[in-house]
Amino acid sequence: MESSRGPPRVKNKAPAPVQISAEQLLREAVDRQELALQTPTQRFADLEELKEYQGRKRREFEDYVRRNRVRLANWLQYAQWELEQKEFARARSVFERALDVHPNNTQLWIRYVQAEIKNRNINHARNLLDRAVTRLPRISSLWYQYLYVMEMLGDIPGTRQVFDRWMKWEPDEQAWSAYIRLEKRYGEFDRAREIFRAFTMVHPEPRTWLKWAKFEEEYGTSDLVREVFQTAIQTIAETLGDEAVDERIFIAFARYEARLREYERARAIYKFGLDNLPRSKSMTLHANYTTFEKQFGDKEGVQDVILTKRRRLYEEQVKENPKNYDVWFDFARLEESGGDADRIREVYERAIAQVPPTQEKRHWRRYIFLFLFYAIWEEREAGDIERARQIYDTCLRLIPHKKFTFAKIWVAKAHFEVRQGQLTAARKTLGRAIGMCPKDKLFKEYIALEQKLYEFERCRTLYEKHVIYNPSNCQTWIKWAELERGLDDLDRTRGIYELAIGQPVLDMPEVVWKSYIDFEEEEGEYEKTRELYERLLEKADHPKVWISFAQFEINIPEAEEEGGADGQQEEEEADDRPVSEEAKARARKIFERAHKSMKDRELKAERVSLLNAWLAFEKTHGSPEDIEKIQKQMPRKTKKKRKLEDDSWEEYVDYVFPADDQQTKKLSDLLAMANAWKQTGGNIVGGGGQ
């Protein structure tokens, strides 16, 4: 019966009086261990007993290999026992029988070879190795064993033959390196050089070429080292492409030249590598180039390093997206800072070759600036005027003017011709632009050019064409009128203004009216100005027009009927003298008309704006009674609610005018009295009926 008790508990948990470390326990275990039981040596009395023992063991081994032929350990144990018995022929027979079962087992071949070597059967071992490498040519351990045997025998030509046989199978780099080390040990550097040549053909990796270059640096000449590096770059570029060349080759080549104090050669190597390798694969190369320039270069060299780095960055960006014109702008500015005209032209030519893929104006907006910057650089920096003209012409040919155009290109081309003194070419350019794709800016620039040349008849002709093209452009009418006024042709000026205000559609008609009114007022034609205000009020009954009309009446000098220069002079001095009572009366009359118009149309906000302007006028020019009269007409604000279309309500500010309030109150009182009278009159009528 099992006990139900748990594990025994430790009663005394105090530390033992004598502490024993783990190291002491291990040392005692080693010192006190008993000697292992050795297999007893078997002694034989005579040869017959030995033969009997050997026969019995052979039968046992034969039984083992018969029961399980594929188990390699049985064969190896059998062969090893025969070797211990000094039965080399029998051991060789066992190995051969095992090879029949396992012909491709490397361990079996090596044990067989080692057994022959150990027993001084060198020729047998050599023959075995020859059979092994013929059977298993891809097993490096067999080749190394074969080479070791041949070299230990002092048969160097035979060793080379073995290496040559092995190299035909194009083994890994270690095998080639072993062959090269063999030739170096015996001073055969020319043979080693030939091996390197075959080595690089089989393994054209950068490290292979670097090993060869290091070998030539130790045992060859500087010309041979350069030849190795140059051949490496050329071979890798031809077989794998320029991008496959490793930056380590350029770095090692440049460092070698720097050690020889060939700084220009080293610099050229660095630049060549940076120009031909992508930026992602040349970061270390650029860092080494920077360090080189800091050690052996000057200020210009360091700047060139920076330019090279940024140049490579832009090259990668434009390669990823050649239509990114902002990158081309930065690239061109970089080359312009470098000052190399050929590089600058190359970048610009590559940039303008990237024509936008579609005929949409938004894709062309940035593109045309490449032509502008290119042409300006050719004109100002390079001084090639003819090339700059060709750039402008090329740009104008590329733009699909039937769909859209860019006035800035036409204008820039015209200004360029003016700077060259070719006025006829400039006029032809702008005339061609207006004929093909007229735009307001083109007319404006053409007119500005003719004005600077004092060709006013041409300006008139251009203004006529402009207003025919776009009669709704108010600025065109105003500028034309200002031109005629500057030429002192007032009748023509008025005619232009009349044509302008008579147009059915204007983008800013108030600007034209204001300009016309200001013109008549500045010329002292006050009656005509009043007529213009009246005509304007018929079209636009707006508080601002009324307020401007009132301000005009205030500013008219007293001797308005004189007109001419005296009237204009008095107008200029009007601010320095008090306003006449007649002017105040005329202004009040205009305010009253305006107030009545706003009131009749129930325009509350406009009415408030007008009253504020009227109150400001009275505070400046009126008496206290006039001010009080206007203040009594000022409304009070009230908040109201109204229902919107989506059945929601919003709060808004409404104005309640005193006159309207009194009228509403009177009407309410009248309705109350009528209701009371009706009730009283009904009772009287009813009583009479009774």
Sequence and secondary structure as in RCSB ss.txt:
>XXXX:A:sequence
MESSRGPPRVKNKAPAPVQISAEQLLREAVDRQELALQTPTQRFADLEELKEYQGRKRREFEDYVRRNRVRLANW
LQYAQWELEQKEFARARSVFERALDVHPNNTQLWIRYVQAEIKNRNINHARNLLDRAVTRLPRISSLWYQYLYVM
EMLGDIPGTRQVFDRWMKWEPDEQAWSAYIRLEKRYGEFDRAREIFRAFTMVHPEPRTWLKWAKFEEEYGTSDLV
REVFQTAIQTIAETLGDEAVDERIFIAFARYEARLREYERARAIYKFGLDNLPRSKSMTLHANYTTFEKQFGDKE
GVQDVILTKRRRLYEEQVKENPKNYDVWFDFARLEESGGDADRIREVYERAIAQVPPTQEKRHWRRYIFLFLFYA
IWEEREAGDIERARQIYDTCLRLIPHKKFTFAKIWVAKAHFEVRQGQLTAARKTLGRAIGMCPKDKLFKEYIALE
QKLYEFERCRTLYEKHVIYNPSNCQTWIKWAELERGLDDLDRTRGIYELAIGQPVLDMPEVVWKSYIDFEEEEGE
YEKTRELYERLLEKADHPKVWISFAQFEINIPEAEEEGGADGQQEEEEADDRPVSEEAKARARKIFERAHKSMKD
RELKAERVSLLNAWLAFEKTHGSPEDIEKIQKQMPRKTKKKRKLEDDSWEEYVDYVFPADDQQTKKLSDLLAMAN
AWKQTGGNIVGGGGQ
>XXXX:A:secstr
      S   S  S  SS   HHHHHHHHHHT            SSHHHHHHHHHHHHHHHHHHHHH TT HHHH
HHHHHHHHHTT HHHHHHHHHHHHHH TT HHHHHHHHHHHHHTT HHHHHHHHHHHHHH TT HHHHHHHHHHH
HHTT HHHHHHHHHHHHTT   HHHHHHHHHHHHHTT HHHHHHHHHHHHHH   HHHHHHHHHHHHHHS HHHH
HHHHHHHHHHHHHHH GGGS HHHHHHHHHHHHHTT HHHHHHHHHHHHHHS GGG HHHHHHHHHHHHHH  HH
HHHHHHHHHHHHHHHHHHHH TT HHHHHHHHHHHHHHT HHHHHHHHHHHHT   SS  HHHHTTHHHHHHHHH
HHIIIII  HHHHHHHHHHHHHHS TTT   HHHHHHHHHHHHHTT HHHHHHHHHHHHHHS  HHHHHHHHHHH
HHTT HHHHHHHHHHHHHH TT HHHHHHHHHHHHHTT HHHHHHHHHHHHT S  SSHHHHHHHHHHHHHHTT 
HHHHHHHHHHHHHH   HHHHHHHHHHHHHS TTTTT HHHHHHHHHTGGGS   HHHHHHHHHHHHHHHHHHHH
TT HHHHHHHHHHHHHHHHHHS HHHHHHHHHH  EEEEEEEE TTS EEEEEEEE HHHHHHHHHHHHHHHHHH
HHHHHHHHHHHHHH 
